[in-house]
Amino acid sequence: MCEDGSHTHISATSPRYTRPKTSLPRPTPLRIAVVGKGGAGKTTIAGALARTLVSRGLRVLTIDADPDANLASVLPLDHAERPKPLAQQSELLRAATDGTGLPEGLFLLNPDTSQLLPQGTVTWGGGHPLVALGWSKDGGEGCYCAEHALLRQLLLKASKAIADVTLIDSEAGLEHLSRGTIAGIDIALVVIEPGRRSLETADAIRRLAANLAIGHVHAVVSGCRSNDEQVKVLEWLRDWPPLAVFPFDEAIRHGDLIGEPPALLGEFRRAAELLADALLDLHLRAAS
């Protein structure tokens, strides 16, 4: 992948699961979850961060764990196909969760996820894997216990197998944290937009993450339209300074409007680079 400042060029014939020729040495895989209130900008920031980490020469596995799966819309896919959510691949899921079937209401705590990545993945940015979960249920259809057990195993296997960085675009709110689904991650990035409701959700996420002994829980501010807004949000955060502040960007909005990955330009791009550098520095210092 190369960027000329306005467009991203992707090889249409990139093979799946091939490691880029340049790769930074990593002591252990880095696992990051992007969390926050719905509409705060989680997916946009997850996509920008993933693309920036790839530009650093890293192998990045992206997992779209939001029921409203749209991480593919902010990544430059290698082919026109969008990932088919695992939730829609009944045969694959049946094989993973017990091909013989379990009585209703029971589920495997340690499902076999060995085939979910090879069969349930598309690639982006020249061979980097993207898997979409896409869990969704109609009203009254019950809890997500089996799905969360599957995600836990998927994260465990994926982070040990094919990536320098596993980046999870989590579902909105507190579900993944309250169930301990992403307890094994190294860093939680809590995306906060200017607004009290977003801040309240972020505070709750910060407490839950601490309960799960997630070592690093960091704020990331998204969508500030003015310096006054930025100053106000920083006042709210007080002793929790953000790793990066992403401005509101019309190019991002336009990309969403036309259904294409947004160009990473100007202050938005600089915020993504600052965030990527801070995360890699945290990981290297934790491993030393």
N, C-alpha and C positions, 0 to 999 in steps of 0.2 A: 504494500500500500504506500502511496506517496501523496502528499498534499501540496498543492501549489498556492495555497492561501485562500482559494475560493472553491476548488473542486477536489474530490477524492477519487483517485483512479484505482480500480480494483481489477485484478486478473480474473477473467470469467472462467478460466480453466483451472483454478487453484484446487489441488487435491484436498480431500478431507484429512484432518488429523496429521498435518505435516508441520513440524516445528520450523519457525522462521530461521533463516541462516544466521541472523544475529540475535543473541539472547543474553541478557544480563545474568550473571551467576546468582542463583538464589539459594540461600541456606535451607529454607523450607518453603513450601507453597504458602502464599499469602491469601487469606480468605477474608473478603470484605462483604458486608451487607449494607445496602442503602435502604434506610427506613424513614418513616415519617408519615405525616398526615396526607390523606388523599388530596391530589391537586397541588402539592407543595413544590413539585418539580423533581421528584425522585427519578423518574425514568429518564428525563432529559439529562440530569447530572450523571446518572449511571452510564448512559451512552457516551457522554463526553469524556468521562473518566476512562472508560474502556478503550476508546480510540486513542486517548493520550498515552495510556500505558503501553499499547501496541507500538506507538511511535517511539517508545523507550526500548524497543526490542524484546518485549516480554510476550510470552504465550498467555493469552487471556481466555478463560472459559467464562462465558456469561450465562447466567441462569435467570430466566424470567419467572419469578415465583409469584407474580401478581395474578389473581384470577382474571383480571382484565388485561391479558397479556398483550403488550404493545412495545416491548423493548426493541423488537425487530425494526420498528419504524424509525428509530434513531441510530441505527447501525447500517453501514454500507454492506449489504449482503452480497455474497459472491455470485449468487444466481437469483433469478426472479422469484423463486419459491420462498414463501414465508414458512417459518417452522410450524408444523402441525402440533398443537399442544398435546402433551402426553395424555391429558385427560380425555382426549378424543381417540386415543389409540387403545381400544379396549382389549385387543388380543395381547398386546405388549404388556399392558398393566396386569392382565390376568396371569400371565406367565411370571411376572415379577412378584405378585402378591400371593400366589398359590394357585397353580393351574388346576388343582382339583376342586377349588372353591372351599370357602369356610362358611360356617353357619352365619346367618345374618347377625350383624352387630359385633362380630369378632374380626380381628385383623392381625397380620403378622407384625411383630415388633422389629424384625430384621429381614425385610423383604430383599429378594435378589435383584439388584439393580444393574447387573453386569452388562445387560443388553440395552439399557435405556439410553446411554450416551451414544453408542454407535448407531442405533436405529432411530433415535428420536431427536436428531440434531441436524441443523443446517450450519453453514459456515459464513463468516463475514471477514472483511479486511484481509483476505488472502489466506484463509484456512483456519481461522479461529472459531471454535465451536460455540454455538448458541442453542440452548435447549429451553423450550417453553413448557411450563407445567400446565397453566390454564385451568386450574381447578375452579369449577363453578357448579353450584347446585340451585335447583329451584326451591321455592319456599317449602318448608316442611320436610326436606329430604335428609335432614340429619346433620351430624357433625362431620368434621374433616379429620377425624382421628387417623384413618388409614392413609390419607393423603399426606399428613404431616409425618407419619412414620416413614413413608416412602421418601419424602424430601430429606429427612435426616440421613437416611442411608445414602441417598444420591449425593449429598454434599460430602459425606465422609469418603465415598469412593472417588468422586470426581476430584477432590482437592489433593488426593494422593496419586492421581494417575497422569493427567494430561496437561496440566497447566502450571505456570509460574504463579498466576493469580486467578482465583475463582471469585467472580464478582456477581453478587445476587441482587437483583432488583426485587425487593421484598414487597409483599402485599401491603396495602395502606393500613395504618393503624398499629395495633398491638398484638395481633394474633400469633405471628411467628415467635414473638418474644414470650408471650404469656404461656405458650405451649412448650417453650424451650426448643423449638425446632431448629433455630440457628445458634444454639448455645455454643457450638464448636468453632465459631468464627473468631478471627483475630481482632478485627476492627469493625465497629458499627458506626456508620456515618448517618447522622440524624439531620435530615433536610428540613429547614425551617424557612417558611415564607413570611413576609411582614404581616403579622396578624396574631392576635392573642390566642385564638384557637389552635393555631399551628404551634405556638410556644407551649401551650398546655399539653398538647400531645407529645411534644418533644421532651418535656419534663417527665412525663409518665414513662416514655421509652427509656430515658436515661436511668430511671430507678430500676426498671425491669432488667435492663442490661447489666446493671451492677449486681443484681440478685443472681444473674446467670454467670457471674465472674468473667464477663467479657472484658479483656484487659484494657481495651481502648475504645472509648465512646466519645465521638467528636461531633460537634455541630458544624453544619455547612449551611450558609445562608443563600437563599435563592430568590431571584425576582425583584430585587430592589430597583425601584424606578427613579430614585433620586438619592442624593447624599443625605438628605434629612431622614429618609426612610432607613438608610443603612445605619446612621447614628442611633436612631431610636431602637432598632433591633439589637445593636451592640450593647446599648444600655440595659435592655431586657436580659441579655445573656450574662452580663456582669462577669462572674468568675468562670465562665465557660466560653472563652474566646473561640470563634470558628476557625477551622483550618483554611477556609476560603469563602469568599463572598462573590456570588454570581449575579451580575446585573440582569435586569430585564433586557432581552435582546430581540429586536424585531426579526432578525434573521432566523432565530429559533422558532418564533411564531409562524413565520412564512413557510419554513420547512414543514412544520406540522400541517399547515393549511394545504400544501400541495402534495403531502404524503411522501416526502423525501427526507433522508437524513440531513439535518441542518449543517450548514457550513460553520466551522469553529473559527471565529474571527475575533479580532480586537480584544476587548476586556474579558469577554466570555472565554476565549481561548486561553488567555493568560491566567484566569482563575482555575481552569482545568489543569493547566501545567503546574500551577502552585500546589493544587490539591494532590496531584500525582506525586510530585517531588516530596511533599510532606509525608505521604503514606509510605513511600519507599524508604524514606529516612527513618521513620518509626519502626518499620519492620527490620531494617538492618541493625538498628541499635538494640532492638529486642533480642535479636539472634546472636549478638556479639557477647 
